[in-house]
Amino acid sequence: MDVKETVRKLVKEAVEAHMQKQTSNKEIKPAITVLLTYSSSKKHEILKAIAEIEESFQVTVVASKEWASALDNKEILLLKNATNEDLQQLWSNTDLLIFPVASFQLVTKLALMIDDDKELTTAIQFQLLGKPIIIANDEVELGVYQQVLAPYSLQEKLQRNIRTIQSEKVKWVSLEQVAKVAKEEHEQFQERQPLILAKHIEKASRERRNEIIVPENSKITPVAKDMARALQVHIKKNSKHTP
């Protein structure tokens, strides 16, 4: 092999090694779900917000047929075509749920834990898995004129439902704050330590399970450890917990 060919080969190997290193060092974006099914008068602002969210996250957009045309340059999952398996994958494999647009129906049903459609079932499953939910309130928050004219009892009913979902760790923010709050909520979610208690071991034992799988950063109480030994229930920590 002549000198030029040797140099060319060495340069090629150096470039390939550099590119491989850059790729391996590239940050992998966290996976989240954006659920876009309710109508809105602010389509441009919502699409802009989704673009901002995509700067920090790997986004799975689940959309209604009405939103599909506005999202023609994105890969989406049509909600009406989503199977139970598709939805379970979202619940298990994405860390956070965002509603860029909401409705009074969503707020009411979520406050009452009514899961009679795919949107509400998805939201409740995220809650049951302890995963953050963010709702943009622009279409639901009453304006000053509405507050002046709407009956007080109706306003109080809405506020009661909003307070309920907020107490259940649902973030209620304006659309322009969604991307920022999503990053903050995801960071807190990653740092959160699920607590394994004795009652969890007892339940596993009653169900005749000899193993439970918990997130890697779980904190196990001493009583739970003692009970697990006594009842012969193995606690397995998993870096990616799938229910």
C-alpha positions as CSV (number, residue, x, y, z in Angstrom):
1,M,0.0,0.0,0.0
2,D,1.5,3.4,-1.0
3,V,1.8,6.4,1.3
4,K,-1.2,8.2,-0.2
5,E,-3.5,5.2,0.3
6,T,-2.2,4.7,3.8
7,V,-2.9,8.4,4.7
8,R,-6.3,8.3,3.1
9,K,-7.2,5.2,5.1
10,L,-6.0,6.7,8.4
11,V,-8.0,9.9,7.7
12,K,-11.1,7.9,6.9
13,E,-10.8,5.9,10.1
14,A,-10.2,9.0,12.1
15,V,-13.3,10.7,10.7
16,E,-15.5,7.6,11.2
17,A,-14.2,7.3,14.8
18,H,-15.1,11.0,15.4
19,M,-18.6,10.6,14.0
20,Q,-19.2,7.5,16.0
21,K,-18.1,9.3,19.2
22,Q,-20.4,12.3,18.3
23,T,-23.3,10.0,17.8
24,S,-22.7,8.1,21.0
25,N,-22.4,11.4,23.0
26,K,-25.6,12.8,21.4
27,E,-28.3,13.2,24.0
28,I,-31.2,10.9,23.6
29,K,-34.4,12.9,24.0
30,P,-37.0,11.6,26.5
31,A,-40.1,10.1,24.9
32,I,-43.5,11.9,25.7
33,T,-47.0,11.8,24.3
34,V,-48.9,14.8,22.9
35,L,-52.7,14.2,22.7
36,L,-54.3,16.5,20.2
37,T,-58.0,15.8,19.7
38,Y,-60.0,18.8,20.9
39,S,-60.9,21.7,18.5
40,S,-59.2,25.0,18.9
41,S,-59.3,28.5,17.5
42,K,-55.5,28.8,17.9
43,K,-54.2,26.2,15.5
44,H,-51.1,28.2,14.6
45,E,-50.1,28.7,18.2
46,I,-50.6,25.1,19.0
47,L,-48.5,23.9,16.1
48,K,-45.8,26.4,17.3
49,A,-46.0,25.0,20.8
50,I,-45.6,21.4,19.6
51,A,-42.5,22.5,17.6
52,E,-41.0,24.0,20.8
53,I,-41.8,20.8,22.7
54,E,-40.0,18.7,20.0
55,E,-36.8,20.6,20.7
56,S,-36.5,18.9,24.0
57,F,-38.5,15.7,23.6
58,Q,-39.1,12.8,21.3
59,V,-42.8,13.3,20.7
60,T,-45.5,10.9,19.8
61,V,-48.5,12.9,18.5
62,V,-51.8,11.2,18.9
63,A,-54.4,13.2,17.0
64,S,-57.9,13.3,15.8
65,K,-58.8,13.1,12.1
66,E,-59.6,16.8,12.2
67,W,-56.0,17.7,13.3
68,A,-54.4,15.3,10.8
69,S,-54.4,17.7,7.9
70,A,-52.8,20.4,10.0
71,L,-50.1,17.9,10.9
72,D,-49.5,16.6,7.4
73,N,-45.7,16.9,7.7
74,K,-45.6,14.8,11.0
75,E,-45.8,11.2,11.7
76,I,-48.9,10.8,13.9
77,L,-51.1,8.1,15.4
78,L,-54.8,8.7,14.6
79,L,-56.6,8.2,17.8
80,K,-59.6,6.5,16.2
81,N,-57.3,3.9,14.7
82,A,-55.3,3.3,17.9
83,T,-55.6,-0.2,19.4
84,N,-55.5,-1.1,23.0
85,E,-51.9,-2.3,22.4
86,D,-51.0,1.0,20.8
87,L,-52.3,2.9,23.9
88,Q,-50.6,0.6,26.3
89,Q,-47.3,1.2,24.6
90,L,-47.8,4.9,25.1
91,W,-48.6,4.5,28.7
92,S,-45.6,2.3,29.3
93,N,-42.9,3.9,27.1
94,T,-43.5,7.6,27.3
95,D,-42.9,9.7,30.4
96,L,-45.3,12.6,30.2
97,L,-48.6,13.5,28.6
98,I,-49.5,16.9,27.2
99,F,-52.9,18.2,26.1
100,P,-52.1,21.4,24.0
101,V,-55.8,22.1,23.9
102,A,-58.5,21.1,26.3
103,S,-62.2,21.1,26.7
104,F,-64.7,21.5,29.6
105,Q,-65.6,17.8,29.0
106,L,-62.0,16.8,29.6
107,V,-61.7,18.8,32.8
108,T,-65.0,17.4,34.2
109,K,-64.4,13.8,33.3
110,L,-60.8,13.8,34.5
111,A,-61.9,15.3,37.8
112,L,-64.5,12.5,38.2
113,M,-62.2,9.8,36.7
114,I,-64.6,8.9,34.0
115,D,-62.7,6.9,31.3
116,D,-65.4,6.5,28.7
117,D,-63.2,7.4,25.7
118,K,-59.6,6.9,24.6
119,E,-58.5,10.4,25.7
120,L,-59.6,10.0,29.3
121,T,-58.5,6.4,29.5
122,T,-55.0,7.5,28.5
123,A,-54.9,10.4,30.9
124,I,-56.1,8.3,33.8
125,Q,-53.5,5.6,33.0
126,F,-50.7,8.2,33.1
127,Q,-52.0,9.3,36.5
128,L,-52.1,5.7,37.8
129,L,-48.5,5.3,36.7
130,G,-47.5,8.5,38.5
131,K,-46.5,10.2,35.2
132,P,-46.9,14.0,34.8
133,I,-49.8,15.5,32.8
134,I,-49.9,19.0,31.5
135,I,-53.0,20.7,30.2
136,A,-53.0,24.0,28.3
137,N,-55.9,26.0,29.7
138,D,-56.3,28.6,27.0
139,E,-59.6,27.2,25.6
140,V,-61.1,26.5,29.0
141,E,-60.0,29.3,31.3
142,L,-62.9,31.8,31.5
143,G,-62.2,35.3,30.2
144,V,-63.2,38.4,32.1
145,Y,-66.4,38.9,30.1
146,Q,-67.4,35.3,30.7
147,Q,-66.7,35.7,34.4
148,V,-69.0,38.8,34.6
149,L,-71.9,37.1,32.8
150,A,-71.7,33.4,33.7
151,P,-73.7,32.3,36.8
152,Y,-71.5,32.0,39.9
153,S,-72.6,28.4,40.5
154,L,-71.3,27.4,37.1
155,Q,-68.0,29.2,37.6
156,E,-67.6,27.5,41.0
157,K,-68.3,24.1,39.5
158,L,-65.6,24.6,36.9
159,Q,-63.1,25.9,39.4
160,R,-63.9,23.0,41.7
161,N,-63.0,20.6,38.9
162,I,-59.8,22.5,38.1
163,R,-58.8,22.4,41.7
164,T,-59.4,18.6,41.8
165,I,-57.2,17.8,38.8
166,Q,-54.5,20.2,40.1
167,S,-54.5,18.4,43.5
168,E,-53.9,15.2,41.5
169,K,-50.7,16.7,40.1
170,V,-52.0,17.8,36.7
171,K,-50.3,21.0,35.6
172,W,-52.8,23.7,34.4
173,V,-50.8,26.3,32.4
174,S,-51.1,28.6,29.4
175,L,-50.1,27.2,26.0
176,E,-47.0,29.5,25.9
177,Q,-45.7,27.9,29.1
178,V,-46.2,24.3,28.1
179,A,-42.7,23.6,26.7
180,K,-41.0,25.1,29.7
181,V,-43.2,23.4,32.3
182,A,-42.8,20.1,30.4
183,K,-39.0,20.2,30.9
184,E,-39.4,21.0,34.6
185,E,-42.0,18.3,35.2
186,H,-39.9,15.7,33.4
187,E,-36.8,16.5,35.4
188,Q,-38.8,16.1,38.6
189,F,-40.4,12.9,37.4
190,Q,-36.9,11.5,36.7
191,E,-35.7,12.4,40.2
192,R,-38.9,11.1,42.0
193,Q,-38.4,8.1,44.2
194,P,-41.3,5.7,44.2
195,L,-41.8,4.4,47.7
196,I,-42.4,0.6,48.2
197,L,-44.4,-0.1,51.3
198,A,-45.4,-3.2,53.2
199,K,-49.0,-2.9,51.8
200,H,-47.5,-3.4,48.3
201,I,-45.8,-6.6,49.4
202,E,-48.9,-7.9,51.1
203,K,-51.0,-7.3,47.9
204,A,-48.4,-9.1,45.8
205,S,-48.5,-12.0,48.2
206,R,-52.3,-12.1,48.2
207,E,-52.2,-12.3,44.4
208,R,-49.8,-15.2,44.7
209,R,-47.0,-13.3,43.0
210,N,-43.4,-14.2,44.0
211,E,-41.9,-11.2,42.3
212,I,-42.7,-7.5,41.8
213,I,-40.9,-5.2,39.3
214,V,-40.4,-1.6,40.4
215,P,-38.5,1.4,39.0
216,E,-34.7,1.4,39.5
217,N,-34.8,4.5,41.7
218,S,-37.5,3.1,44.1
219,K,-37.0,3.4,47.8
220,I,-38.0,0.3,49.8
221,T,-38.9,0.8,53.4
222,P,-37.3,-1.5,56.0
223,V,-40.7,-3.0,56.9
224,A,-41.4,-3.8,53.3
225,K,-38.0,-5.5,53.0
226,D,-38.7,-7.6,56.1
227,M,-42.1,-8.5,54.8
228,A,-40.8,-9.4,51.4
229,R,-38.3,-11.8,53.0
230,A,-41.0,-13.3,55.2
231,L,-43.5,-13.8,52.4
232,Q,-40.8,-14.8,49.9
233,V,-41.7,-11.9,47.4
234,H,-38.7,-10.9,45.4
235,I,-38.4,-7.2,44.6
236,K,-36.7,-6.6,41.3
237,K,-35.6,-3.2,40.2
238,N,-35.8,-2.4,36.5
239,S,-34.4,0.7,34.8
240,K,-37.4,0.8,32.5
241,H,-40.4,-0.4,34.4
242,T,-43.2,-1.8,32.2
243,P,-46.5,-2.5,34.0
